[in-house]
Amino acid sequence: MKTTSSQWRERLASPLTWHAVGFVLLFVLAVGLAIRLGLDWAVMDSHANEVFADKQVQLRALEVQTAPLRGLDQRVAKARKQLNDFYQKRIPPNYSSIDARIAELQIASGVRLSRVQYTQGKPGPGLTEITLDAGISGDYPSIMRFVNSIERDPLFFIVRAMALTGQQGGLVNLRLRVSTWLRPADAAASGLPPTPPEDAAPDKSPTAPTAAAAGKEGK
């Protein structure tokens, strides 16, 4: 027993024993730290995946929201060019060009216009509406040719209304209302009277005929 006790004291006093104990403690500590680090890493990795997935969803939502805006500058430039082309090709440059074109279509279709009256609406942001109110007489095919030629003319005309005012034999009398547009400055320079309200009674007083009508009457 003395020998055994002496051996244990010698072993405990030996630096090698304490080194071994220290190594074991350090090993256990290292294993514990490794396990803790692994658990923390797993939690962080899971959180990072959740954050990444959330960011992907947000990015996709932003892509969907901004999709209509892609190429917006090109579309705006294209629309502006189309508008400028429309103004140059289809908007009359002045009142005289409107009256001259109506006279040409009148002669070509073989109808007669009377009580021709031009008025202008309130100036808009880009254009002012010009209204032509007149009586039109002729046979049915001629009137249809005149109306179709107005609707298909390179100048921008819109037939607002036609109303039958009389019929005798093969001749038909209609009241015709047509709209076109001028730039506000050109409309102001025309000196045309303002367009009366829709519910106002139309002016039935005779007005100056178009150039074509005057030519026919002169003959």
C-alpha distance (Angstrom), angle and dihedral (degrees) to the residues before:
residue distance angle dihedral
M1 . . .
K2 3.78 . .
T3 3.75 89.5 .
T4 3.79 92.0 51.3
S5 3.78 93.3 46.8
S6 3.75 90.0 47.7
Q7 3.79 91.0 50.6
W8 3.83 91.6 51.7
R9 3.79 91.3 50.0
E10 3.77 90.1 49.9
R11 3.78 91.3 49.4
L12 3.78 92.8 47.9
A13 3.77 90.2 48.4
S14 3.79 90.9 49.2
P15 3.85 115.0 102.6
L16 3.77 88.7 -142.9
T17 3.79 91.1 63.6
W18 3.77 92.6 51.7
H19 3.76 90.2 46.6
A20 3.79 89.3 54.1
V21 3.81 91.6 48.0
G22 3.76 90.7 48.3
F23 3.77 91.2 48.4
V24 3.81 91.4 51.2
L25 3.82 91.6 48.9
L26 3.79 91.5 47.8
F27 3.80 90.2 48.0
V28 3.79 92.2 51.1
L29 3.80 90.1 47.0
A30 3.79 91.0 48.9
V31 3.79 91.6 49.8
G32 3.80 90.4 49.4
L33 3.79 91.8 49.0
A34 3.80 90.7 47.5
I35 3.81 91.3 51.9
R36 3.81 91.2 47.6
L37 3.79 91.1 47.4
G38 3.79 90.9 49.1
L39 3.80 91.8 51.2
D40 3.81 92.0 47.1
W41 3.80 90.5 47.7
A42 3.79 91.2 51.1
V43 3.80 91.1 51.1
M44 3.81 91.8 46.4
D45 3.78 92.0 46.7
S46 3.81 91.5 50.9
H47 3.80 91.2 48.8
A48 3.79 90.9 46.8
N49 3.80 90.2 52.8
E50 3.78 90.7 50.5
V51 3.80 91.3 49.1
F52 3.80 91.4 47.3
A53 3.80 92.0 49.6
D54 3.80 90.5 48.3
K55 3.81 90.9 50.7
Q56 3.79 90.3 50.2
V57 3.81 90.4 53.3
Q58 3.80 90.8 49.2
L59 3.80 91.5 48.1
R60 3.80 91.5 50.4
A61 3.80 90.8 49.4
L62 3.82 90.6 51.3
E63 3.81 90.6 49.4
V64 3.80 90.5 53.3
Q65 3.81 92.2 47.1
T66 3.80 94.6 48.2
A67 3.82 96.1 41.9
P68 3.85 93.5 94.4
L69 3.82 89.9 53.0
R70 3.78 95.4 56.8
G71 3.76 110.8 111.4
L72 3.81 90.2 5.5
D73 3.80 92.7 139.6
Q74 3.82 91.2 55.0
R75 3.80 91.3 48.2
V76 3.80 91.8 49.2
A77 3.80 91.1 50.1
K78 3.82 90.7 48.4
A79 3.81 92.3 48.8
R80 3.81 90.9 48.4
K81 3.82 90.8 51.5
Q82 3.82 91.5 48.4
L83 3.80 90.0 50.2
N84 3.80 92.1 49.8
D85 3.81 90.5 48.3
F86 3.81 90.0 50.3
Y87 3.81 91.6 50.8
Q88 3.80 92.7 48.7
K89 3.81 97.2 44.9
R90 3.80 105.2 32.9
I91 3.81 109.3 23.4
P92 3.82 112.1 84.3
P93 3.80 114.5 -119.2
N94 3.85 93.6 -137.1
Y95 3.80 145.0 -10.9
S96 3.82 93.7 -92.3
S97 3.80 91.5 60.4
I98 3.82 89.8 54.8
D99 3.79 93.8 51.2
A100 3.81 92.0 44.4
R101 3.79 92.5 50.8
I102 3.82 93.1 48.3
A103 3.83 88.2 51.0
E104 3.81 91.1 52.0
L105 3.80 92.3 50.2
Q106 3.80 90.4 46.8
I107 3.80 92.1 55.6
A108 3.80 93.9 43.0
S109 3.82 93.9 51.9
G110 3.81 97.2 41.3
V111 3.80 98.8 -124.8
R112 3.79 130.1 128.1
L113 3.78 125.3 -127.8
S114 3.80 122.2 -155.4
R115 3.79 136.5 174.1
V116 3.78 88.8 26.4
Q117 3.78 112.3 -174.6
Y118 3.81 128.8 176.0
T119 3.80 121.8 -162.4
Q120 3.78 135.2 170.1
G121 3.77 130.0 -133.8
K122 3.78 128.4 -142.1
P123 3.80 113.7 -60.3
G124 3.79 112.4 -96.9
P125 3.81 128.5 -154.2
G126 3.80 91.4 -88.3
L127 3.81 109.7 0.6
T128 3.80 141.5 26.0
E129 3.80 120.0 -139.6
I130 3.80 116.3 -122.3
T131 3.81 116.0 -159.7
L132 3.80 125.7 -156.1
D133 3.80 114.8 -160.6
A134 3.80 115.9 -177.5
G135 3.76 146.4 141.0
I136 3.79 116.1 -109.9
S137 3.78 125.6 -162.7
G138 3.80 133.9 -179.1
D139 3.74 140.8 93.1
Y140 3.76 118.3 -48.5
P141 3.85 97.8 -103.1
S142 3.82 91.2 49.9
I143 3.79 92.4 50.2
M144 3.80 91.1 49.0
R145 3.82 90.0 50.0
F146 3.78 90.0 52.1
V147 3.80 94.2 48.0
N148 3.81 92.7 46.0
S149 3.79 91.8 47.9
I150 3.81 90.1 53.2
E151 3.80 92.7 50.1
R152 3.83 92.5 48.2
D153 3.78 98.0 40.3
P154 3.83 118.6 122.5
L155 3.81 87.8 -123.6
F156 3.77 110.7 78.2
F157 3.82 109.1 -103.5
I158 3.79 128.2 160.9
V159 3.81 122.0 -166.2
R160 3.79 104.1 -135.8
A161 3.79 100.9 -179.9
M162 3.80 145.6 -9.9
A163 3.80 123.1 -166.6
L164 3.79 128.6 -178.4
T165 3.80 110.9 -120.1
G166 3.79 100.6 170.3
Q167 3.78 146.6 -19.2
Q168 3.78 130.2 -155.5
G169 3.77 122.5 174.1
G170 3.78 107.9 -46.9
L171 3.82 94.2 -19.6
V172 3.78 121.6 98.3
N173 3.80 125.7 -162.5
L174 3.79 118.2 -155.9
R175 3.75 137.0 172.8
L176 3.80 109.5 -130.4
R177 3.79 129.8 -164.0
V178 3.80 119.7 -170.5
S179 3.80 131.1 177.1
T180 3.77 131.2 -153.8
W181 3.80 132.6 157.5
L182 3.80 140.8 -120.8
R183 3.76 131.6 -170.5
P184 3.83 108.5 -94.7
A185 3.81 94.0 -110.1
D186 3.82 92.0 50.0
A187 3.81 91.1 46.8
A188 3.80 91.4 50.5
A189 3.81 90.4 49.9
S190 3.81 91.6 52.2
G191 3.81 93.2 70.6
L192 3.81 91.4 -142.9
P193 3.82 117.1 159.6
P194 3.80 119.4 -109.7
T195 3.79 119.7 -87.7
P196 3.84 110.2 -104.4
P197 3.81 119.1 -124.7
E198 3.80 117.5 -84.4
D199 3.80 93.0 -108.0
A200 3.80 94.0 47.4
A201 3.78 118.4 106.3
P202 3.80 111.4 -103.3
D203 3.77 119.9 -111.1
K204 3.79 105.9 -101.2
S205 3.80 95.7 -176.1
P206 3.81 114.1 116.5
T207 3.76 114.9 -99.3
A208 3.75 132.6 -165.4
P209 3.82 111.6 -71.9
T210 3.79 121.7 -124.4
A211 3.77 119.7 -93.0
A212 3.81 91.0 -99.0
A213 3.78 93.2 50.8
A214 3.79 91.1 47.6
G215 3.78 90.0 51.5
K216 3.79 92.2 51.4
E217 3.79 92.5 47.5
G218 3.78 90.3 48.6
K219 3.81 89.5 55.6
